[in-house]
């Protein structure tokens, strides 16, 4: 099932942890590592798949931990990274929207991992091809700025994950307008965006806070908010962080 790159983790897992099982998707650890050498399951974890509830005994090298997104907005530059995020950050219960679905390849990938998926595109040609290629997936010709229609089409009235790919080199102001719109309209949604210019912009963003609010004596201080970081050093050193983590 996993078309994306997979690298296992040798870390220990506890009962209740969510993991990705190579080629099989997301699961919950239902029994810890079997340590009895006489057991036929020695050296394996028992996991239960989130999609269908089935149980499976898995070797540790078949597992990697599921990491929840640390921020509400994730930005990628390439299609490969965009689809890797679709594998990494979705769960079987997700209700997902892809804006800029084109001919439906990523939307279908999401459909096979999530409870419900809608792919939309402004252009009729790609939507027609997507419907023919993936008749089991819902595609609609909709302007991504039409919040009313997008909300009405969701079975829950919102989306847990929104993927945005209106072109890797689409104009920055258009991409940022969409991100801002969804960030406000679909509170709690995680946004995964593919755009080179947006990625470059974020690599050169720094949150500014006056020195007086950061300084403690002659020592530097770090202020954090919503995943961004501002670093202020004493004025005689005149150093600040160049990049803010995304």
C-alpha positions in Angstrom: 0.0 0.0 0.0 2.8 2.4 0.8 4.2 3.8 -2.5 6.3 6.4 -0.6 9.8 5.9 0.6 10.0 4.0 3.9 12.7 4.0 6.5 12.2 1.9 9.6 13.0 2.9 13.1 14.8 0.7 15.6 13.1 2.5 18.5 11.0 0.7 21.1 7.2 1.0 20.9 4.6 0.9 23.6 1.1 -0.4 23.6 -1.2 2.3 22.1 1.5 3.9 19.9 0.5 4.6 16.3 3.0 3.2 13.8 3.3 2.9 10.0 3.7 -0.7 8.9 5.7 -1.0 5.7 3.4 -1.7 2.7 0.4 -1.9 4.9 -0.4 1.5 6.4 -1.2 2.8 9.9 -1.7 0.6 12.9 -1.8 0.7 16.7 0.6 -1.4 18.8 -1.6 -3.8 20.7 1.1 -5.8 22.4 4.7 -5.0 23.2 7.8 -6.7 21.9 7.6 -10.4 22.6 10.7 -11.4 24.7 10.0 -15.0 25.3 12.4 -16.9 23.1 10.1 -20.0 23.1 7.3 -18.0 21.4 6.7 -18.2 17.7 6.3 -14.4 17.8 9.6 -13.8 19.5 11.0 -10.4 18.6 7.8 -9.1 17.1 5.1 -6.6 18.0 1.4 -7.2 17.7 -0.4 -4.4 15.8 -4.0 -3.7 14.8 -4.6 -1.9 11.6 -6.6 1.3 11.8 -8.3 0.8 8.5 -9.9 -2.6 9.1 -9.1 -3.7 12.7 -7.1 -6.8 11.6 -4.3 -8.0 13.8 -0.7 -8.7 12.6 2.6 -9.7 14.1 5.3 -7.3 12.8 9.1 -7.3 13.0 10.5 -4.0 14.4 12.2 -3.3 11.1 8.8 -3.2 9.4 7.7 -0.3 11.7 8.2 3.4 12.0 6.6 5.8 14.4 3.7 8.0 13.3 4.6 11.6 13.8 1.8 14.1 14.1 2.4 17.4 12.3 4.1 19.8 14.7 2.5 22.8 13.0 -0.8 23.4 11.1 1.0 24.3 7.9 3.5 22.1 6.2 5.3 23.3 3.0 7.0 21.1 0.4 8.8 22.0 -2.8 8.6 18.8 -4.9 5.8 16.4 -5.9 7.8 13.6 -4.4 7.9 15.3 -1.0 4.2 16.3 -1.3 3.1 12.7 -1.9 5.4 11.5 0.9 3.6 13.8 3.2 0.3 12.3 2.0 1.6 9.0 3.2 3.1 10.2 6.4 0.5 12.5 7.8 -2.8 10.9 7.0 -4.9 8.5 9.0 -7.8 6.2 8.1 -10.4 8.5 9.8 -9.3 11.7 8.0 -11.6 13.7 5.8 -9.4 15.2 3.2 -9.5 17.9 0.5 -7.0 18.3 -2.3 -7.1 21.6 -4.1 -5.4 21.5 -7.5 -6.0 17.7 -8.0 -5.1 17.9 -11.7 -5.6 14.4 -13.1 -6.1 12.8 -9.7 -2.9 10.8 -8.9 -2.4 12.2 -5.4 -6.1 12.3 -4.7 -6.3 8.6 -5.4 -3.4 8.0 -3.1 -5.2 9.8 -0.4 -8.4 8.0 -1.1 -6.8 4.7 -0.4 -5.6 5.9 3.0 -8.5 8.1 4.3 -12.2 7.9 5.2 -13.3 10.4 2.6 -11.5 12.5 0.0 -12.5 15.2 -2.4 -10.3 16.4 -5.3 -11.1 19.8 -6.9 -9.6 21.7 -9.7 -10.5 25.0 -11.4 -10.0 23.5 -14.9 -12.5 21.1 -16.5 -10.1 19.2 -18.6 -8.0 17.6 -15.7 -11.2 16.9 -13.7 -12.7 15.0 -16.6 -9.6 12.9 -17.0 -9.4 12.3 -13.2 -13.0 11.1 -13.1 -12.3 8.7 -16.0 -9.1 7.4 -14.5 -10.3 7.1 -10.9 -14.1 6.6 -11.0 -14.2 5.5 -7.4 -12.9 8.9 -6.2 -15.0 12.1 -6.0 -13.7 15.0 -8.2 -15.4 18.4 -8.8 -14.6 21.4 -10.9 -14.6 24.1 -8.2 -12.7 27.3 -7.5 -10.6 26.7 -4.5 -11.7 30.1 -3.0 -15.4 28.9 -3.0 -15.5 28.0 0.8 -19.3 27.7 0.8 -19.2 24.8 -1.8 -16.2 23.1 -0.3 -17.8 23.2 3.2 -21.1 21.8 1.8 -19.4 18.9 0.0 -17.6 17.7 3.2 -19.6 15.0 5.1 -18.5 16.6 8.3 -18.6 20.3 7.2 -14.9 20.6 7.5 -11.6 18.8 6.6 -8.9 17.3 8.9 -6.2 17.6 6.2 -6.1 19.9 3.2 -3.6 19.4 0.4 -2.8 22.3 -1.9 -1.1 21.9 -5.2 -2.1 24.7 -7.6 1.3 24.5 -9.2 4.8 24.3 -7.7 5.6 27.7 -9.1 2.2 29.3 -8.7 2.2 33.0 -7.8 3.0 33.4 -4.1 0.2 35.8 -3.3 -2.4 33.3 -4.7 -1.0 30.4 -2.7 -0.8 32.5 0.5 -4.4 33.7 0.0 -5.6 30.2 -0.1 -3.6 29.1 2.9 -4.9 32.1 4.9 -8.5 31.4 3.8 -8.4 27.7 4.8 -6.5 28.4 8.0 -9.3 30.6 9.1 -12.3 28.8 7.6 -11.3 25.2 8.6 -10.0 25.6 12.1 -8.0 22.7 13.2 -7.2 21.5 9.7 -3.6 20.7 8.8 -2.6 22.3 5.5 0.1 20.6 3.3 1.2 23.0 0.5 3.4 22.4 -2.5 5.0 25.6 -3.7 8.6 26.5 -4.3 8.2 30.2 -3.6 6.3 29.7 -0.4 9.0 27.3 0.8 11.8 29.8 0.0 9.9 32.6 1.7 9.5 30.6 5.0 13.2 29.8 4.9 13.9 33.5 5.3 11.3 34.4 7.9 12.1 35.6 11.4 9.7 36.6 14.2 10.7 40.0 15.6 10.3 40.8 19.3 11.9 43.9 20.9 15.1 43.2 22.7 13.7 44.3 26.0 11.2 41.4 26.0 13.8 38.9 25.2 16.8 39.9 27.2 17.6 38.7 30.7 20.7 40.5 31.9 23.6 39.9 29.5 22.3 36.5 28.3 20.5 35.7 25.1 16.9 34.6 25.3 14.7 32.6 22.9 11.0 33.4 22.4 8.8 30.8 20.6 5.3 31.1 19.3 3.3 28.8 17.0 6.4 26.9 15.8 8.4 30.1 14.8 11.5 31.2 16.7 13.0 34.6 17.3 16.5 34.8 18.8 17.9 38.0 20.2 21.5 38.4 21.3 23.0 41.3 23.3 23.4 44.4 21.1 27.2 44.3 21.4 27.3 41.0 19.6 24.6 42.0 17.1 23.7 38.5 16.1 20.2 37.1 15.3 19.0 33.9 13.9 18.8 33.9 10.1 16.1 31.2 9.7 13.0 30.2 11.5 12.0 26.6 11.6 8.9 25.7 9.6 
